[in-house]
Amino acid sequence: MAVAISVEGVSKQYRIYQRPADRLKEMMSRGRWKTHREFWALSDVSFEVEEGTTFGIVGPNGSGKSTLLQIIAGTLEPTHGSVRHTGRIAALLELGAGFNSEFTGIENVFMSASLTGFSRTETEAMLPEIERFAEIGDFIYQPVKTYSSGMYVRLAFATAITAMPQILIVDEALAVGDTVFQHRCTRRLKEMQESGMTILFVSHDPGAIRALCSRAVLLNAGRTEAIGKPTDVLNRYQKLIMAREEAFEAGQPAAREEPNISVRDDNGPAATYAYRHGDGSAQILRAELLNAAYHPIELVESGEPVLLRVRVRFNAAAEAPVCGFLLRNRHGIHLYGTNTELQPADIGPTQCGQIVEVTFAFNCWLAPDTYSVTVAIHSSDGVSFDWVDGLLFFRVMSTVAMEGVANLNATAMTRRIGSRASELESETTKA
């Protein structure tokens, strides 16, 4: 595939001054006095986005996502590196960027379209579609400063997508709208994907990244932490977030090595898994998917009752540990998850060296597909002891064809209400 966006060694430096006067002193000395400290918002970031694909960017707040998008959109110059792209770009960056608050919605639409290269006649032709999609009524003739955040995003998104750019950049804009508008935007983004548009998508919503993106990059402190499949990148992102949370609780910097533990017990060989993290206070020894006769299974009939049996060994005493599982489909979409706290099925206090077995029972009303099981054990306040991603895989089959990811076991019935012949006979009799 051809490359739509190429980011090569992009770095962005800001100068931080303690006081406004320090900036003046540095200017007067022509740089002989250094009164600033350097802050690198981005450091040597490189990746490529192929044409017609959707590329996700994730990372904690302050990781440089918005700075990177501004550089790609051309509203900010990098200190080092370069960005090359092909085709017209439309960008939905942070709330408030691009529109003049004193102008009306209509005036901002015309201004935004003209900056993108559209004539007034072309913009007038697009206006009915923009008004229909934004659905803000007569507010489109009012100054933007009177808009709510949701109304602002509706109009900005409608303007950007109606212009049909070759590249669309979306930075957390969809999180502001209501549920109906979010579904509408997601549906339109999928239509754009099918039409071959290149999309750069930033979101803190893992579900949206998994559903929309074919590749993703994780930024942390301005650097590239991971790049690849969305599921792998989001796993790294989750580990990073949990490490930061644990460091915050402990009042220490977020630096933690992955514990050297393996999924095995004395009754079987070591299991394989896709990803793992935790502080090692407990260790998941094994997990099994069983049928009603307690026989291990890998093939499940849709609607069949199954058991998920998990065995955990505690390497340290725990007051109120919580064990849970999560089901994902082959696209990495979260389908269902629960734990012993939600059920409830209290494990109770445990001692070092103690082994606990937890069994979850559920009816597997899933559509035919391949699914993975993630198992975790953590403290009551969310500190991860052991998280094992992709520990089990199983396939669901069904004799009944269906669409989607869930089997709602729907039934259908029909009945005839009259016919054209009987209606004509009735009319003749009345005559």
N, C-alpha and C positions, 0 to 999 in steps of 0.2 A: 504493500500500500504506500501511496505518497504521504509525505509528512506535512501536516497542516500547521503545527506549531513546533518550533525547535528552540529550546531553552538551553544555552551553553554557558556554563560557568558563571551564572548570574550572582552577583554580590551587591548588597546595598548598605552603605555606611551613613549613619547620622552622627552629627556632632552635638554632644550634650554639654550645655553650659550651666554652671551653678547659678549665675546671676546674669541679667541682660547686659550689665556693664562689661562682663568678661568678653563678650562677643566684640564689643567696641574696642577693648584693649588689644585684642588679637588682630583686629583689622588695622589699628593705628600702628602696630609694631610690624606690620606686613609679614606676619607669621613667625617672627622671632620669638615671641612669647606664646607658648601653648597654654591656653586657658580652658581647653575643652577636653572631654574624654570621648573616645570613639565607641560607638555602639553599632554593631553589625546586625542589622535586621535579617539579612540573608547572607549566606556564605557558600559560594561555589555550588549553586543548585543547577543541576542539568537533567533534562529529560526530553523526550519527544512524544508528540501526540499525533497519531495517524489520522488521516482524513476519514470522516464518517464514523468516528468512534467517540465514546463519552469517557472522559478522563476525570477521575475524582482526586481531590486534594483534601486531606484530613490532617489534623494536628490540634494540639491544645491552644488555648488563647495565647497570643503573643508569639506564636511560632513563625510568623512571617507570611501567612497565607494571603492576607489582603494586600500586603506590599508586593508580593509576587504577581498577583492578579493585576494590580495597577501598572506594573512594569509591562506585563504582556499586553494589556489594553492600550498602552502608550501614553498614559497620563502621568507616568513617573519614569525617570531615567535611572538605569542601574549605575552603580559606581564602577563595577567591572562586569565583563561578560556581555552577551548579546542575546536578543530574541528575534527570531524570524518567523513570519507567518504568511500564509497565502489566503487571500480572500478578505471580505469585509467582516469586521468584528463588531458585535453588539455586546455591551457589558452591563450587567446588573450588579453593581458593586454595593458598598455599604449604604444603608438607608440615608438618603439626603444627597447622594452624589448624582450629578447630571441635570437635575431640575433646579430652576430658579424659584425660590419660595414666593416671590412677589408676583410671578406670572401665573396666569390661569392654567388649568390643565391642558386646554386646547393650545395655548401659546407654547407651552413646554413641549407638546407633541411635535409641533411644527419646528421648533428650535432643534430638538433632538434629531428629527428626521433630516433636517438640512445639514447638520454636522455629519450625518452618516452618508450624505451624498444624494439625497432625494430632493427633487424639485417640489414646488408648492402644489403643482397639479398632481404629482404622484402621491404626495401626502394626503391630499383631499380624497383621493381614491381609496386610500387605506383607512381613512378616518372612521367609516361606519363599522369596520371590523374591529378597530381598536376600542370604540365605544361599546360594542357588543361584548367583547371579551372582558374588558375592565369592569363593566357593570356597576358604575358609580353614579349613574343618572345625571342630574343637572349639576352635580358637583364638578363635572368636567369643565364647566364655565366659571368656576370659582377659583380664587387664588390657591395655590398648592399649600400655602402656610395654614390653611383652614382644614387640611386633610388629616385624617387619622393615619397611623402608620400602615394599616392594612390597605386603605384607599390609595395611598402613595404607591405601594408595591404593586397593586392591581394595575394602575395606569402605567407604571414603568415597565412591568413585565409585558403588558399588552402591546406597548409601543415597540419594545425590543423584538418580540417574536413576529409581529406583523411585518416588520421590515425584512424578514427572512434573510438574515445574514448567513455567511458561510461558516462563521465561528460564533458561538454564543457562550458568554462567560456569566455564570450565576454564582454569586457569593452570598449564601445563607438568606437570600431574599425571600424564598418560599416559606421560611419558618414564621414569617410575620402574618401571612394571610390566614383566613379562617379555613376550616376543614374542607368545605365545598370548593373554595378557590384552590387549595393545595392539590386536591384530586384533579381539578381541571388543568392545573399547570403540569402535573405529572403526566396526565394523558397527552397534553400537547407536546411535552418533551419527548415522549415515546414516538409520537407522530413525526417529530423532527428527526429523531434517530433513524426511523425507517426511511425518511427522505434523503438520508446521507449527510445531515448536518453534523459538524464537529462541535462537541459541547465540552466545556471545562466547568466542572461542577464542584463547588465547595460546600460541605455540610458537616454538621456534628451528628447527623442522624445516620447511624450505621445501616439501617434498613434501606434508606434512599440510595446510599452509595452502592450497596450490594445489588439493588434492583436496577439501577440505571447505568452503572459504570462497568466497562470491560477491563480497565486497569486503573490503578490509583497510586498516589505517592503520599508518604507520611513525612511531614515536616515537624521538627522539634528544635527550638532555639535557633531557627534560621537555617538548619542543616537538613539534608535528606537522610532520614532514618531507614526508610524502606521504600521500595518501588516494585510493583508487580500486580498479581491478582488481588482484587478487592478483599477477599476473605483473608488472605495472608497479611495484607497491610493492616486491616482492621484488628486482627489478632495482636499485632505489634502495638497498635494504638491503644488497645484495651490494657495491655500489660503496662504501657507507659503511664496511662492514667491511674491505674491501681498503685503503681510504684510511687507516683507523686502524692496520692492520697495517704498512703502508709507513711511516707516521709513527713507529710504535714502533721499527721497525728503524733509522730515521734519527735517532731521538731528538728529533723535532720534533713540534709540535702537528699534529693531523690537519686540515689545511686545504690543499686541492689543487683547482685549477681543472681542468675537463675540457679536454684538449688539442683544439685546432682542427684536426682531421684528417678526411679524407674517404676513402671507399672508392672509389678509381678507379685506373686505370693508363692507359698511353698507347694501349691497344688497344680501349678501350671506354668507354662513358659511366659516370658515377658511379652506384653502386648505392645503393638505399635500404636502411635498416635500422631496427629498432625501438628500439635502445638501444646505447650505446657508452661505454666507459671505458678508461683505460690511461694510462701516463705518456708515450707517444709514442716510446719507444725503438725500436719497430718498428711498421710499418703494414701492415695487411692490404689488399692492393691489389684482389684479387678472389677469388671462390670460385665454382666451377662444379660442378654435378651432371651426370655423364656416364654414358652407357650403355657397353656393352662395345666399341662401335665408336667411342668417344670423341666422340659427338654429344651436345650439351646436351639435357637432358630435364627436364620438369616433371611428367610423369605416369609412374609406375613400377608395373609389375606386381609383386604381392606375391611375394617370393622371387627377384626378378630381381637379377643382379649389377650393382652400380653403382660408380662412382668419384666421389670428392669431391676435386677438385683445388683447392688453395689456393696463392696466390702472395703472398709477404710481402717487403717491403723493409725493411731494417734502417737506422734513422737513427742508430744508435750501435753500437759493437762489443759483442758478447755472447759470453760464454764457452760456455754450453751451453743455448741457447734450446729451448723446448718448444712445439710446435704441436699443437692438438687441436680436436675438434669435439664438439658435443652435439646430440642430437635430442630435440625436444619434440613432444607432440601438441597439438591445438588448445586443450586445457584447461591447457596449460603444464606438464604432468607430464613430468619427465625420464625418457626411455626408454632411452637408451644414450649413452655418451660414451667416448672414448678419446683418446690423444695419442701423440706420437712417443716419449715416454719409456716408456710402458706397452707399446708394441708389441714390442720396441723398434726405433726407426729414428732413430738419433742424427743430429741436424743438424750438430753440431760447432761450433767457434768461427766467428763471422761478423764481418765488417768493416762499417764505416759505408758505406752506399750499396749494399751487396750485396743482390741479390734471390734468394730461395730459393723453390722450388716443392715442395710436399709433396702427395702423392697417397695418399688412403686408399681401400682397396678393401673392400667388404663386400657380403654378400647381404642384400637388403632384406626380411627376413622380418617385415614389419609388417602389421597388419590394415588394411583399407580406411579411410582417414581423410586429413586434411590435417596435414602436419607442417612444423616449422620447423627450420632449421639454425643453430646458433650456432658461430662460429669464434673461436678465441683463440690468442694467442702470448704466452708469458710466460717468465720466467727459471726456472732449475731449482729455486729456492727459493720460487716462487709469486708473484713480483712481476709484475703485469700490465703488458705492453707495449701490447697492443691487444686488446680484447674487443668483438666485434661480435655483438649479439644480433638474431636474426631476419633474418640476411643472405640466406638462401635459404628458399623455401617450395616444397613439392612435395606431390603427392597420390598416394596408393597405391590401386590398384584390384585387384580379384580376381574371378574368375568363380565362386569358391567362397564361399558365405556363412559368416561366422564371428562370434564374439563376442570382446570384449576388445581389447587393444592390440597383441598379438603374434600372429603366425601360426606356430604350432609344427609346421605341416605334418603333422598327425596323420592316421593311417589307422585304419580300423575293419574288423573282420571278424566274422561271426556263424557259429554252427553249432548245429544242433539235437542235443540229447542225449536220445534216447528220445522217447516220446509216451505219452499217457494210454492209448491203445488197446493199444499193445504191453505196457504195464505190466499191464493187465487180462488180456491173453492169457497172460502169464507166470504170473500168479497162478492162473488156471484150470488150466493145465497141471500146476502143483504140486499142486493139489487132487485 
